[in-house]
Amino acid sequence: MAFLFEYGLFLAKAITIVLAVGAIIALIVGASHKPKGESGEIELKDLSEQMADAKVRFIEQALDKKALKAHRKAQKKQENIEPEGRVFVVDFSGSMDAHEVKNLREEISAVLNIADQSKDQVLVNLESGGGVVHGYGLAASQLNRVKQYGLPLTVCIDKIAASGGYMMACVADKIIAAPFAIVGSIGVIAQVPNFHKILKKNDVDFEQVTAGEYKRTLTMFGENTDKGREKFKAEIEHTHGLFKSFVAEHRQQLDISQVATGEHWFATHAKTFNLVDEINTSDDVLMSLDKTHQLYKVSYRSKKTLSEKVGLGVSAAVEKVSMSLWSKFNNARF
């Protein structure tokens, strides 16, 4: 009887929680239909201060009292040295559709509003395997704004900057890559599945109406023609030509015919082709710059709406409740 009572109480609690979660989700869905404007804000973090704090915490544990006193005395002298300038650090981790360019645009604009052309510079930590042409074309143009403004631009690649990612990187005055970072892939690819034979086999007709001879060169459901394939191939070649011209313009030390084959290389090999200028990690680059410059991390954060905030809370609550119910249910059984 005690077991049945506990089980009934547990079941009542579970139903109550599920109903409460359902009500919250209904509110969220209702709120999501209301028009909302996008807004966000720029965050500026003092990386130099963060690095100094981390160093102090480590040293306090590693040195004895005498050595620590001597270090603090030397550190005070170092603090009186005026930085040569500021380094604004921006992170870009790009996806296939390059939607991150929205934040990049805000970050670059913020930097250009406060940067001193005579002594400041920009460093971008870049990670991307490429994606849509128009998206990465815009991302590269955002980095080119830094150059046009007259600020030195460095791109650091710790893992990968290939295809559209390299299109962005090539804009920089200096490209620094970790030894096994992947770079290059200066090529264009497009893939279109075709289900015409399957539809034909099952007696399914497909009709497509276009105006303009080349409005649609290849189709997923209709029968493709050699003429359409040739036009599609020509469009891909044209895009590749634009890609090569862009890279050649910004990296004049390259033999573009040698590297624009669609291949990719590890950075140590890529350096022999002048695809990168220096082999190093972003961590070491920042540590070196910190000795002479003030480092700031610049990031743009979109403000979450009430429904998004509640949604995140509900997601966490549901996960917690699910684990709790699973645990209680299994305890009851055993």
Buried (B, 14 or more C-beta within 10 A) or exposed (E): EEEEEEBEEBEEBBEEBEEEBEEBBEBBEEBEEEEEEEEEEBEEEEBBEEBBEEBBEEBEEEBEEEEBEEBEEEEEEEEEEEBBBBBBBBBBEBEEEBEBBEBBBBBBEBBBEEBEEEEBBBBBBBBBBBBBBEBBBBBBBBBBBBBEBEBBBBBBBBBBBBBBBBBBBBBBBBBBBBEEBBBBBBBBEEEEEBEBEEBEEEEEEEEEEEEEEEEBBBBEBBEBEEEBEEBBEEBBEEBBEEBBEBBBEBBEEBEBEEBBEEBBBBBBBBBEBBBBBEBBBBEEBBEEBBEEBBBBBBBBEEEEBEBBEBBEEBEEBBEEBEEEBEEBBEEEEE
